[in-house]
Amino acid sequence: MTRHIALMFSTACAAALAQEGTRQLWNTEFLSQRPPVKQGAAPQKPITYRPVGGAAPGAGPGVMVGVTIWKLRNAMPSEASGARLLILEKAGASRTETVPERIEAGSPLAPGDRVRLTVEAPRGGYLYVIDREQYADGSSSAPYLIYPNFQNRAGDNAVAPGRLIEIPDRHAEPNHFVIRPSRGDQTGELLALLVTTEPLKNLAIGPDPLELNKDEYAAWEKKWAVEAQRFELAGGPGKPWTEKESLAGASRDTRLSQGDAMPQTLYRVTAKPGGSILLKLPLPIRR
C-alpha cells in the first residue's frame, strides 16, 4: 500500500511539473511575443496546452509556430454575426454564411469537408505553404505552392508576432479548401509550412497554385525540415473563432494581443536563431 501511495504521489508530481512546464512554454516562447493588452483590459484567462506527440524539445533556443485548422459548418440564424464567415464560391455560384470551428491537428477529414487554416509565427519572417497529396503506397503528388499567391493579400506573406495569416485569404474565390480526393487511394494532404528569414527568390507567383520542381523542393526539405513537439489547446476543439480572430485575419493592421485567443495547436522546434524552418502538417482523409 505504501509503495502504491508513493507511486501515485510521484505520478501526480510529475504530471503537475509537466503541466507547469507546458504553461511556461507557451507563456515565454509564444504568448509573450505578442503585443501586450491595452491598459485596463481584462487579463488573459488561464490557458493549458497538453503535449500530444512529436520530438521532445531539445536544449537551446526554441521556435514556436501556432496553427489553427478551422472546419466550416453552415451558420444558424441565432449565431452572432462576428462568428460568421461569408463563403465565396467561384464566380456565379451561391454564397453562404458559415461558422469556422477549431479542430485538432491530425483530425481525420471527410470528403466534402470545408476547411481553412490560420498561422501565426511569433517572429519576423516570410511564410510559404506547400501542399502534396499523399497516397496509400507512401508516394505523393508533385508539390504545389498554395501560399502566397496574388489571391492572398496580393502576395504579401510577411509574418510577425500577433499577425494572423489566413489560408486561403477570405477574399479569394473560393476562400476555403474542399476535401476532395483526386484518386481512390489518396489518404490525405500533407502541408509544409516554411518560415524563412528572407523572401525566396525566383518564384513565379501568380493567381493560382504554383507547381514546384520536385528536386528543388527536396532540397528545401533537406536543408530546413525540422522535427517538432506538438501541443493542443485544452478545451479548444469545437469552439468558433472570436471576433478578434476574424478581424486579425482580415487585416494586416490588426494584431492579436496577449489577451486574445491562442492558436489551437502549437509546434515547438529547436532551431538556430534566425534560421529558416520547414514544418510538416498532415491532413488525413477519413473514408
N, C-alpha and C positions, 0 to 999 in steps of 0.2 A: 504494500500500500504506500509506504514512504517513497519507494522508487517511482511509483506511478504519479504521486503528487509532485515530486521533483521534476519528472519529465513534463508534466502539464505546465508547471511554472516556467521551466526553461523554454518550452514551445511558445507560451504566451509572451515571454520577454522578447524572444526572437521576432515574433510577429509584430510586437509594438515597436521594436527598433527598426524593423524593415519598413513599417508604415511611416515612422518618423523620417527615415532616410529618404523615402519616396516624397514625403511632404517637402523636405529640404530641397530635393532635386528640382521639382518644378518651380519652387519659390525662388531659388537662387539662380537657376540657369535659364529659365524661360520667363516667368511672370515678372521678375524684377527688371527685365529688359524693356518691358512696355512703358509707355508714358504713365506717370503717376495719376491717381484720381484727382479730380478737382477738389479744392478746399471745401469742406462741408459735405462732400458726397458720402453716401453710406459705405462702410468698409466692406471689403470682399468677404463673402461667406466662406466658411471652412471648405476646402476642396481636398478630395482624396483621389489619388490615382493608384491603381493596382498594377503591379508588373505582370505581364502576360507571357512573354517569351522573348526569344532572341538572345543575342550575345550580351553577357553582363558587361556593364560599362567598365572599361579599364582605367588605369591611373592616368592622370593628365587632364588637360582641358577638355570639356565636353561640348558638343554641338547639339542643340535641341531643335527639332523641326515639329511643328504642330500641324496635324491634318484632321479634317472632319469630312467624312463621307455622308452625304445627305441623300436619303431616299425620299422621293416625292410621292405624295398622295393628293387626291383632289380635296380642295378646301371645303369645309362645311360653312353654311351661311352664318352661323353663330361665332365663327372664329375671327379674332381681331385682324384688321387689315395689315397690321405690322408684321404678322407671321406669314403673310401670303407672298407668293411669287407668281407673277404672270408668265406662264409658259408660252414662249414664242415658237411656233412651228414654222416650217418653211412657207414662203410667200403663198398666200391663197388658202392656207389651212386654218382650221379653227384655233382659237386661243383660249386657254383655260387658266383658272387660278388654282394653284397648288400650295401645299404646305411642306417645306423641307423638314424632315425629321432625321435626327442623328442615328447612325448605326456604327457598330464597332468595326474597325478594320478587320478584314478577313471574313466578314459575314457573307454567307453564300447569297448570290443574287439570282433571281429567276428571269428567264426570257420575258421581255416586255417591261421589266422594271426600269424606272427613270431615275437617274442619279446625277448628282453634281458633286463637286469637290471644292473645298476651301483649304488653302495652305497659308501658313504663317511661319516665317523664319525670323528669329529674334536677333538678326544681324543684317548688315547691308550685303547686297549681292544681287544675283540675277537667277531667275527660276526658269528651267526648261522641263517640260513634261513629255516623256516618250512613251508610246503605247505599242505593245505587241500582243497578238493573240497567242494563247497557249493551247496546245493540243495534247491528247491523251498519251501519245507516244513520247512526250517530252520535248518535241520540236516546237518552234514558234514561227510566227509570220515575220515579215520584214518590219523593222522598227519605223514608226511614224512619229514625227514631232507634232504633237497636238497643241502645244502651248510653248511660246507665244505664236500668234498669227494676227493678221490685221482685223479679225473679228473680235479680238480680245484686247480692249483698251489700246487699239491702234498699234499693237505690238509691244506695248510697254510691259516689261516683265521684271522691273526692279522690285526687290523685297526689302523690308525694313521692319523693325520692331513695331508691332501693333497694326501693320498693314496687312489686310486680308485679301488674298488673291482668289478670285472665283474662277473656276474652270468647269464648263465654258463661262465666258462673260455673259451676264444676263441680257445684254443687248444683241448677242449673237443669235442667228437663226439656223438651227434650233439652239436654245440656251440650256440644253441638258443632253446627257447621253442616254440612249436606249439600249438595254442589254439585248442584243440580237445576234446570236451565234451565226457565223458565216458558214460553218461546217458542222456536220453531225458529231465530230469527235472533238469539238472545241470545249475545253474545260474551264476557261476563264480568260481574263485580260491581265496583263502584267504591266503596271505603270512604273516608270522610273522617274523619280524626282531628282533633278540635277540642279544643285545650287552652286553657282560659280562666283568667283570673286571679280571677274571681268567678263564682259559680254563675249560670247562665242563669235568667231569671225567666219565669214564665207558661208552663212546660212541664207538661202534664198527664201526668206519668209514671205508668204503671200496670204491670200484669204482662206486657203484650205490647208489641211494637214500636209506636212512635207515628208515624203519618203526619204529616209536617211540611208546612206551607204552602210551596208552591214559591217564592213571591215572598220569603217570609221567609228561606228557605234561600239563595236567590240573593243576598240582602243580606249574609248571613254570609260567603259566598264572596267577594263584592266587598270586604268590609271586612277579612277575616282570611286569605284564601288566600295561600300562600307558595310560592315555588319552593325546592326542596331538593336538596342533593347527597346521593347515596346511597352508602353503604359496606357491603360484605358481609364477614362474618367468614370468613377463610380456614379451610378445613377443617371448617366448621360443618355444612353440609348433610348430612342423614342421621343426625346424632347425636341420641340420645334426650335428653329433659330429665333434669336431675340431680335428686337427692332434695331439694336445697336449693331449686331452682326450683319443685318440686312443693309444698314446704312454704310458700314465699313466696306462691305463687298461691292457696293455700287459706286463708291467714290474713293479715289486715291487720297483725298484730303482728309478723310475721316479715319482716325486710328482707334483701335481698341486700347483701352487703358487697363491698369491693374485691377480695376473694379468690375471689368466686363467678363462675359462668359469665356471660358478657356476652351481650347480645342478638345475634341473627343479623344483623339489619340496623340500621344507624344512619342517621338522617337529620339533616343539619345545615342550618339556615336562619339567615339574618341577620335578626334581629328586634329591635325596640326593647325595652330592659329592662322586664320586667313586662308586655309586650304579649301579646295572645292570638294563636294561630296555628291555621290550618286546613291540614292536610297530607293530600294525596290518595294513596291506596294502591290501585292496580288489582289485581284478581284475575282474570286471563284464563282463559277456559274453552277447553280443547282438545277438538276434535271428532274 
